[in-house]
Amino acid sequence: MKYLAILFLLISVICFLVVGLMFNLLSFIDYPYLYSGVIFLTLSVVIYFKYR
């Protein structure tokens, strides 16, 4: 389960990088990537502390 938490963390980092890239280049926030990044980050933290 620890690997699943790490995978979710990596997915959330990629989503946040896409949001930052879109904001810097095109000056708008891509909300689906922002929402999915927050969801995957939350799941990663919950899984990490639940199965620690």
N, CA, C and O atoms as a Tripos MOL2 file, in Angstrom:
@<TRIPOS>MOLECULE
protein
  208   207    52     0     0
PROTEIN
NO_CHARGES

@<TRIPOS>ATOM
      1 N           0.8110   -1.1990    0.0000 N.3       1 MET1
      2 CA          0.0000    0.0000    0.0000 C.3       1 MET1
      3 C           0.8540    1.2630    0.0000 C.2       1 MET1
      4 O           0.4150    2.3300   -0.4280 O.2       1 MET1
      5 N           2.0840    1.1170    0.4900 N.am      2 LYS2
      6 CA          2.9580    2.2810    0.4870 C.3       2 LYS2
      7 C           3.2950    2.7010   -0.9410 C.2       2 LYS2
      8 O           3.4510    3.8880   -1.2280 O.2       2 LYS2
      9 N           3.4070    1.7060   -1.8400 N.am      3 TYR3
     10 CA          3.6950    2.0200   -3.2370 C.3       3 TYR3
     11 C           2.5200    2.7270   -3.9030 C.2       3 TYR3
     12 O           2.7140    3.5710   -4.7780 O.2       3 TYR3
     13 N           1.3130    2.3850   -3.4940 N.am      4 LEU4
     14 CA          0.1320    3.0620   -4.0220 C.3       4 LEU4
     15 C           0.1110    4.5190   -3.5910 C.2       4 LEU4
     16 O          -0.2590    5.3930   -4.3740 O.2       4 LEU4
     17 N           0.5020    4.7860   -2.3590 N.am      5 ALA5
     18 CA          0.5710    6.1640   -1.8780 C.3       5 ALA5
     19 C           1.6270    6.9550   -2.6500 C.2       5 ALA5
     20 O           1.4180    8.1230   -2.9780 O.2       5 ALA5
     21 N           2.7520    6.3190   -2.9340 N.am      6 ILE6
     22 CA          3.8060    6.9940   -3.7070 C.3       6 ILE6
     23 C           3.3320    7.2480   -5.1360 C.2       6 ILE6
     24 O           3.6150    8.3030   -5.7030 O.2       6 ILE6
     25 N           2.6140    6.2950   -5.7210 N.am      7 LEU7
     26 CA          2.0780    6.4730   -7.0690 C.3       7 LEU7
     27 C           1.0850    7.6260   -7.1130 C.2       7 LEU7
     28 O           1.1350    8.4520   -8.0240 O.2       7 LEU7
     29 N           0.1840    7.6880   -6.1370 N.am      8 PHE8
     30 CA         -0.7730    8.7920   -6.0790 C.3       8 PHE8
     31 C          -0.0710   10.1230   -5.8820 C.2       8 PHE8
     32 O          -0.4910   11.1330   -6.4450 O.2       8 PHE8
     33 N           0.9860   10.1360   -5.0950 N.am      9 LEU9
     34 CA          1.7500   11.3690   -4.8950 C.3       9 LEU9
     35 C           2.3970   11.8210   -6.2010 C.2       9 LEU9
     36 O           2.3850   13.0110   -6.5180 O.2       9 LEU9
     37 N           2.9520   10.8970   -6.9490 N.am     10 LEU10
     38 CA          3.5580   11.2490   -8.2380 C.3      10 LEU10
     39 C           2.5180   11.7540   -9.2330 C.2      10 LEU10
     40 O           2.7860   12.6910   -9.9850 O.2      10 LEU10
     41 N           1.3500   11.1490   -9.2450 N.am     11 ILE11
     42 CA          0.2810   11.6070  -10.1280 C.3      11 ILE11
     43 C          -0.1570   13.0130   -9.7500 C.2      11 ILE11
     44 O          -0.4020   13.8410  -10.6270 O.2      11 ILE11
     45 N          -0.2580   13.2940   -8.4500 N.am     12 SER12
     46 CA         -0.6650   14.6350   -8.0230 C.3      12 SER12
     47 C           0.4050   15.6690   -8.3740 C.2      12 SER12
     48 O           0.0710   16.7950   -8.7430 O.2      12 SER12
     49 N           1.6690   15.3090   -8.2670 N.am     13 VAL13
     50 CA          2.7420   16.2380   -8.6490 C.3      13 VAL13
     51 C           2.6710   16.5460  -10.1410 C.2      13 VAL13
     52 O           2.8430   17.6950  -10.5470 O.2      13 VAL13
     53 N           2.4180   15.5290  -10.9530 N.am     14 ILE14
     54 CA          2.2910   15.7470  -12.3960 C.3      14 ILE14
     55 C           1.0960   16.6490  -12.6960 C.2      14 ILE14
     56 O           1.1840   17.5290  -13.5520 O.2      14 ILE14
     57 N          -0.0050   16.4380  -12.0080 N.am     15 CYS15
     58 CA         -1.1820   17.2920  -12.2170 C.3      15 CYS15
     59 C          -0.8850   18.7370  -11.8270 C.2      15 CYS15
     60 O          -1.2770   19.6620  -12.5380 O.2      15 CYS15
     61 N          -0.1980   18.9370  -10.7050 N.am     16 PHE16
     62 CA          0.1330   20.2920  -10.2940 C.3      16 PHE16
     63 C           1.1400   20.9430  -11.2400 C.2      16 PHE16
     64 O           1.0960   22.1550  -11.4480 O.2      16 PHE16
     65 N           2.0400   20.1560  -11.8100 N.am     17 LEU17
     66 CA          2.9660   20.6950  -12.8090 C.3      17 LEU17
     67 C           2.2210   21.1440  -14.0670 C.2      17 LEU17
     68 O           2.5540   22.1770  -14.6480 O.2      17 LEU17
     69 N           1.2330   20.3860  -14.4850 N.am     18 VAL18
     70 CA          0.4320   20.7790  -15.6460 C.3      18 VAL18
     71 C          -0.3220   22.0680  -15.3490 C.2      18 VAL18
     72 O          -0.3890   22.9550  -16.2000 O.2      18 VAL18
     73 N          -0.8890   22.1800  -14.1510 N.am     19 VAL19
     74 CA         -1.6010   23.4040  -13.7730 C.3      19 VAL19
     75 C          -0.6550   24.6000  -13.7780 C.2      19 VAL19
     76 O          -1.0010   25.6640  -14.2920 O.2      19 VAL19
     77 N           0.5250   24.4310  -13.2130 N.am     20 GLY20
     78 CA          1.4960   25.5300  -13.1930 C.3      20 GLY20
     79 C           1.9680   25.9080  -14.5790 C.2      20 GLY20
     80 O           2.1300   27.0890  -14.8840 O.2      20 GLY20
     81 N           2.1880   24.9170  -15.4170 N.am     21 LEU21
     82 CA          2.6200   25.1740  -16.7830 C.3      21 LEU21
     83 C           1.5480   25.9150  -17.5750 C.2      21 LEU21
     84 O           1.8460   26.8780  -18.2810 O.2      21 LEU21
     85 N           0.3160   25.4710  -17.4580 N.am     22 MET22
     86 CA         -0.7810   26.1330  -18.1710 C.3      22 MET22
     87 C          -0.9820   27.5530  -17.6670 C.2      22 MET22
     88 O          -1.2720   28.4540  -18.4550 O.2      22 MET22
     89 N          -0.8330   27.7640  -16.3680 N.am     23 PHE23
     90 CA         -1.0180   29.1030  -15.8260 C.3      23 PHE23
     91 C           0.1010   30.0350  -16.2810 C.2      23 PHE23
     92 O          -0.1560   31.1910  -16.6180 O.2      23 PHE23
     93 N           1.3310   29.5490  -16.2940 N.am     24 ASN24
     94 CA          2.4480   30.3980  -16.6930 C.3      24 ASN24
     95 C           2.4480   30.7010  -18.1880 C.2      24 ASN24
     96 O           2.7790   31.8160  -18.5920 O.2      24 ASN24
     97 N           2.0840   29.7290  -19.0050 N.am     25 LEU25
     98 CA          2.1410   29.9420  -20.4490 C.3      25 LEU25
     99 C           0.8750   30.5750  -21.0220 C.2      25 LEU25
    100 O           0.9510   31.4190  -21.9150 O.2      25 LEU25
    101 N          -0.2730   30.1740  -20.5160 N.am     26 LEU26
    102 CA         -1.5270   30.6190  -21.1160 C.3      26 LEU26
    103 C          -2.3840   31.4770  -20.1920 C.2      26 LEU26
    104 O          -3.4440   31.9520  -20.5970 O.2      26 LEU26
    105 N          -1.9420   31.6780  -18.9700 N.am     27 SER27
    106 CA         -2.6090   32.5400  -17.9770 C.3      27 SER27
    107 C          -4.0310   32.0930  -17.6280 C.2      27 SER27
    108 O          -4.9150   32.9230  -17.4120 O.2      27 SER27
    109 N          -4.2400   30.7940  -17.5760 N.am     28 PHE28
    110 CA         -5.4920   30.2950  -17.0170 C.3      28 PHE28
    111 C          -5.2170   28.9930  -16.2810 C.2      28 PHE28
    112 O          -4.2370   28.2980  -16.5510 O.2      28 PHE28
    113 N          -6.1000   28.6840  -15.3520 N.am     29 ILE29
    114 CA         -5.9460   27.4790  -14.5400 C.3      29 ILE29
    115 C          -6.8210   26.3820  -15.1330 C.2      29 ILE29
    116 O          -8.0120   26.5850  -15.3690 O.2      29 ILE29
    117 N          -6.2350   25.2470  -15.3640 N.am     30 ASP30
    118 CA         -6.9590   24.0940  -15.8920 C.3      30 ASP30
    119 C          -7.5560   23.3430  -14.6910 C.2      30 ASP30
    120 O          -6.8790   22.5400  -14.0490 O.2      30 ASP30
    121 N          -8.8120   23.6140  -14.4080 N.am     31 TYR31
    122 CA         -9.4330   23.1230  -13.1790 C.3      31 TYR31
    123 C          -9.5360   21.5990  -13.0630 C.2      31 TYR31
    124 O          -9.3790   21.0930  -11.9520 O.2      31 TYR31
    125 N          -9.7870   20.8360  -14.1230 N.am     32 PRO32
    126 CA         -9.8110   19.3750  -13.9330 C.3      32 PRO32
    127 C          -8.4890   18.8220  -13.4200 C.2      32 PRO32
    128 O          -8.4810   17.9120  -12.5910 O.2      32 PRO32
    129 N          -7.3730   19.3580  -13.9000 N.am     33 TYR33
    130 CA         -6.0780   18.9070  -13.3900 C.3      33 TYR33
    131 C          -5.8660   19.3690  -11.9460 C.2      33 TYR33
    132 O          -5.2660   18.6500  -11.1480 O.2      33 TYR33
    133 N          -6.3460   20.5410  -11.6140 N.am     34 LEU34
    134 CA         -6.2280   21.0280  -10.2370 C.3      34 LEU34
    135 C          -7.0300   20.1540   -9.2840 C.2      34 LEU34
    136 O          -6.5370   19.7610   -8.2260 O.2      34 LEU34
    137 N          -8.2710   19.8510   -9.6630 N.am     35 TYR35
    138 CA         -9.1200   19.0100   -8.8150 C.3      35 TYR35
    139 C          -8.5560   17.6010   -8.6790 C.2      35 TYR35
    140 O          -8.5420   17.0370   -7.5850 O.2      35 TYR35
    141 N          -8.0940   17.0340   -9.7860 N.am     36 SER36
    142 CA         -7.5440   15.6770   -9.7010 C.3      36 SER36
    143 C          -6.2500   15.6610   -8.9000 C.2      36 SER36
    144 O          -5.9800   14.6850   -8.2010 O.2      36 SER36
    145 N          -5.4410   16.7170   -8.9810 N.am     37 GLY37
    146 CA         -4.2330   16.7940   -8.1670 C.3      37 GLY37
    147 C          -4.5470   16.8370   -6.6830 C.2      37 GLY37
    148 O          -3.8820   16.1830   -5.8800 O.2      37 GLY37
    149 N          -5.5570   17.6050   -6.3250 N.am     38 VAL38
    150 CA         -5.9570   17.6900   -4.9130 C.3      38 VAL38
    151 C          -6.5120   16.3440   -4.4320 C.2      38 VAL38
    152 O          -6.2170   15.9140   -3.3170 O.2      38 VAL38
    153 N          -7.3040   15.6910   -5.2620 N.am     39 ILE39
    154 CA         -7.8780   14.3950   -4.8830 C.3      39 ILE39
    155 C          -6.7820   13.3420   -4.7070 C.2      39 ILE39
    156 O          -6.7810   12.6030   -3.7220 O.2      39 ILE39
    157 N          -5.8500   13.2740   -5.6630 N.am     40 PHE40
    158 CA         -4.7770   12.2840   -5.5480 C.3      40 PHE40
    159 C          -3.8350   12.5930   -4.3940 C.2      40 PHE40
    160 O          -3.3150   11.6720   -3.7640 O.2      40 PHE40
    161 N          -3.6050   13.8730   -4.1020 N.am     41 LEU41
    162 CA         -2.7700   14.2320   -2.9570 C.3      41 LEU41
    163 C          -3.4500   13.8260   -1.6530 C.2      41 LEU41
    164 O          -2.8030   13.2980   -0.7490 O.2      41 LEU41
    165 N          -4.7420   14.0690   -1.5580 N.am     42 THR42
    166 CA         -5.4880   13.6780   -0.3580 C.3      42 THR42
    167 C          -5.4860   12.1580   -0.1850 C.2      42 THR42
    168 O          -5.2660   11.6590    0.9180 O.2      42 THR42
    169 N          -5.7280   11.4290   -1.2660 N.am     43 LEU43
    170 CA         -5.7070    9.9690   -1.1870 C.3      43 LEU43
    171 C          -4.3260    9.4520   -0.7990 C.2      43 LEU43
    172 O          -4.2100    8.4950   -0.0320 O.2      43 LEU43
    173 N          -3.2980   10.0730   -1.3200 N.am     44 SER44
    174 CA         -1.9420    9.6580   -0.9880 C.3      44 SER44
    175 C          -1.6510    9.8340    0.4960 C.2      44 SER44
    176 O          -1.0790    8.9480    1.1310 O.2      44 SER44
    177 N          -2.0380   10.9590    1.0370 N.am     45 VAL45
    178 CA         -1.7940   11.2160    2.4670 C.3      45 VAL45
    179 C          -2.6140   10.2640    3.3340 C.2      45 VAL45
    180 O          -2.1060    9.7320    4.3220 O.2      45 VAL45
    181 N          -3.8690   10.0480    2.9730 N.am     46 VAL46
    182 CA         -4.7240    9.1530    3.7580 C.3      46 VAL46
    183 C          -4.1970    7.7260    3.7280 C.2      46 VAL46
    184 O          -4.1270    7.0710    4.7670 O.2      46 VAL46
    185 N          -3.8280    7.2410    2.5550 N.am     47 ILE47
    186 CA         -3.3000    5.8770    2.4450 C.3      47 ILE47
    187 C          -1.9840    5.7360    3.1860 C.2      47 ILE47
    188 O          -1.7430    4.7230    3.8420 O.2      47 ILE47
    189 N          -1.1290    6.7520    3.0850 N.am     48 TYR48
    190 CA          0.1730    6.6690    3.7500 C.3      48 TYR48
    191 C           0.0180    6.5810    5.2660 C.2      48 TYR48
    192 O           0.6740    5.7590    5.9060 O.2      48 TYR48
    193 N          -0.8370    7.4140    5.8440 N.am     49 PHE49
    194 CA         -0.9750    7.4150    7.2990 C.3      49 PHE49
    195 C          -1.8630    6.2760    7.8070 C.2      49 PHE49
    196 O          -1.7370    5.8630    8.9590 O.2      49 PHE49
    197 N          -2.7510    5.7720    6.9660 N.am     50 LYS50
    198 CA         -3.6000    4.6700    7.3900 C.3      50 LYS50
    199 C          -2.8230    3.3560    7.4500 C.2      50 LYS50
    200 O          -3.0320    2.5570    8.3630 O.2      50 LYS50
    201 N          -1.9340    3.1250    6.4900 N.am     51 TYR51
    202 CA         -1.1910    1.8680    6.4250 C.3      51 TYR51
    203 C           0.2580    2.0320    6.8230 C.2      51 TYR51
    204 O           1.1070    1.2650    6.3670 O.2      51 TYR51
    205 N           0.5630    2.9860    7.6410 N.am     52 ARG52
    206 CA          1.9290    3.2380    8.0760 C.3      52 ARG52
    207 C           2.4010    2.2360    9.0760 C.2      52 ARG52
    208 O           3.5380    2.3150    9.5400 O.2      52 ARG52
@<TRIPOS>BOND
     1     1     2 1
     2     2     3 1
     3     3     4 2
     4     3     5 am
     5     5     6 1
     6     6     7 1
     7     7     8 2
     8     7     9 am
     9     9    10 1
    10    10    11 1
    11    11    12 2
    12    11    13 am
    13    13    14 1
    14    14    15 1
    15    15    16 2
    16    15    17 am
    17    17    18 1
    18    18    19 1
    19    19    20 2
    20    19    21 am
    21    21    22 1
    22    22    23 1
    23    23    24 2
    24    23    25 am
    25    25    26 1
    26    26    27 1
    27    27    28 2
    28    27    29 am
    29    29    30 1
    30    30    31 1
    31    31    32 2
    32    31    33 am
    33    33    34 1
    34    34    35 1
    35    35    36 2
    36    35    37 am
    37    37    38 1
    38    38    39 1
    39    39    40 2
    40    39    41 am
    41    41    42 1
    42    42    43 1
    43    43    44 2
    44    43    45 am
    45    45    46 1
    46    46    47 1
    47    47    48 2
    48    47    49 am
    49    49    50 1
    50    50    51 1
    51    51    52 2
    52    51    53 am
    53    53    54 1
    54    54    55 1
    55    55    56 2
    56    55    57 am
    57    57    58 1
    58    58    59 1
    59    59    60 2
    60    59    61 am
    61    61    62 1
    62    62    63 1
    63    63    64 2
    64    63    65 am
    65    65    66 1
    66    66    67 1
    67    67    68 2
    68    67    69 am
    69    69    70 1
    70    70    71 1
    71    71    72 2
    72    71    73 am
    73    73    74 1
    74    74    75 1
    75    75    76 2
    76    75    77 am
    77    77    78 1
    78    78    79 1
    79    79    80 2
    80    79    81 am
    81    81    82 1
    82    82    83 1
    83    83    84 2
    84    83    85 am
    85    85    86 1
    86    86    87 1
    87    87    88 2
    88    87    89 am
    89    89    90 1
    90    90    91 1
    91    91    92 2
    92    91    93 am
    93    93    94 1
    94    94    95 1
    95    95    96 2
    96    95    97 am
    97    97    98 1
    98    98    99 1
    99    99   100 2
   100    99   101 am
   101   101   102 1
   102   102   103 1
   103   103   104 2
   104   103   105 am
   105   105   106 1
   106   106   107 1
   107   107   108 2
   108   107   109 am
   109   109   110 1
   110   110   111 1
   111   111   112 2
   112   111   113 am
   113   113   114 1
   114   114   115 1
   115   115   116 2
   116   115   117 am
   117   117   118 1
   118   118   119 1
   119   119   120 2
   120   119   121 am
   121   121   122 1
   122   122   123 1
   123   123   124 2
   124   123   125 am
   125   125   126 1
   126   126   127 1
   127   127   128 2
   128   127   129 am
   129   129   130 1
   130   130   131 1
   131   131   132 2
   132   131   133 am
   133   133   134 1
   134   134   135 1
   135   135   136 2
   136   135   137 am
   137   137   138 1
   138   138   139 1
   139   139   140 2
   140   139   141 am
   141   141   142 1
   142   142   143 1
   143   143   144 2
   144   143   145 am
   145   145   146 1
   146   146   147 1
   147   147   148 2
   148   147   149 am
   149   149   150 1
   150   150   151 1
   151   151   152 2
   152   151   153 am
   153   153   154 1
   154   154   155 1
   155   155   156 2
   156   155   157 am
   157   157   158 1
   158   158   159 1
   159   159   160 2
   160   159   161 am
   161   161   162 1
   162   162   163 1
   163   163   164 2
   164   163   165 am
   165   165   166 1
   166   166   167 1
   167   167   168 2
   168   167   169 am
   169   169   170 1
   170   170   171 1
   171   171   172 2
   172   171   173 am
   173   173   174 1
   174   174   175 1
   175   175   176 2
   176   175   177 am
   177   177   178 1
   178   178   179 1
   179   179   180 2
   180   179   181 am
   181   181   182 1
   182   182   183 1
   183   183   184 2
   184   183   185 am
   185   185   186 1
   186   186   187 1
   187   187   188 2
   188   187   189 am
   189   189   190 1
   190   190   191 1
   191   191   192 2
   192   191   193 am
   193   193   194 1
   194   194   195 1
   195   195   196 2
   196   195   197 am
   197   197   198 1
   198   198   199 1
   199   199   200 2
   200   199   201 am
   201   201   202 1
   202   202   203 1
   203   203   204 2
   204   203   205 am
   205   205   206 1
   206   206   207 1
   207   207   208 2
@<TRIPOS>SUBSTRUCTURE
     1 MET1         2 RESIDUE 1 A MET
     2 LYS2         6 RESIDUE 1 A LYS
     3 TYR3        10 RESIDUE 1 A TYR
     4 LEU4        14 RESIDUE 1 A LEU
     5 ALA5        18 RESIDUE 1 A ALA
     6 ILE6        22 RESIDUE 1 A ILE
     7 LEU7        26 RESIDUE 1 A LEU
     8 PHE8        30 RESIDUE 1 A PHE
     9 LEU9        34 RESIDUE 1 A LEU
    10 LEU10       38 RESIDUE 1 A LEU
    11 ILE11       42 RESIDUE 1 A ILE
    12 SER12       46 RESIDUE 1 A SER
    13 VAL13       50 RESIDUE 1 A VAL
    14 ILE14       54 RESIDUE 1 A ILE
    15 CYS15       58 RESIDUE 1 A CYS
    16 PHE16       62 RESIDUE 1 A PHE
    17 LEU17       66 RESIDUE 1 A LEU
    18 VAL18       70 RESIDUE 1 A VAL
    19 VAL19       74 RESIDUE 1 A VAL
    20 GLY20       78 RESIDUE 1 A GLY
    21 LEU21       82 RESIDUE 1 A LEU
    22 MET22       86 RESIDUE 1 A MET
    23 PHE23       90 RESIDUE 1 A PHE
    24 ASN24       94 RESIDUE 1 A ASN
    25 LEU25       98 RESIDUE 1 A LEU
    26 LEU26      102 RESIDUE 1 A LEU
    27 SER27      106 RESIDUE 1 A SER
    28 PHE28      110 RESIDUE 1 A PHE
    29 ILE29      114 RESIDUE 1 A ILE
    30 ASP30      118 RESIDUE 1 A ASP
    31 TYR31      122 RESIDUE 1 A TYR
    32 PRO32      126 RESIDUE 1 A PRO
    33 TYR33      130 RESIDUE 1 A TYR
    34 LEU34      134 RESIDUE 1 A LEU
    35 TYR35      138 RESIDUE 1 A TYR
    36 SER36      142 RESIDUE 1 A SER
    37 GLY37      146 RESIDUE 1 A GLY
    38 VAL38      150 RESIDUE 1 A VAL
    39 ILE39      154 RESIDUE 1 A ILE
    40 PHE40      158 RESIDUE 1 A PHE
    41 LEU41      162 RESIDUE 1 A LEU
    42 THR42      166 RESIDUE 1 A THR
    43 LEU43      170 RESIDUE 1 A LEU
    44 SER44      174 RESIDUE 1 A SER
    45 VAL45      178 RESIDUE 1 A VAL
    46 VAL46      182 RESIDUE 1 A VAL
    47 ILE47      186 RESIDUE 1 A ILE
    48 TYR48      190 RESIDUE 1 A TYR
    49 PHE49      194 RESIDUE 1 A PHE
    50 LYS50      198 RESIDUE 1 A LYS
    51 TYR51      202 RESIDUE 1 A TYR
    52 ARG52      206 RESIDUE 1 A ARG
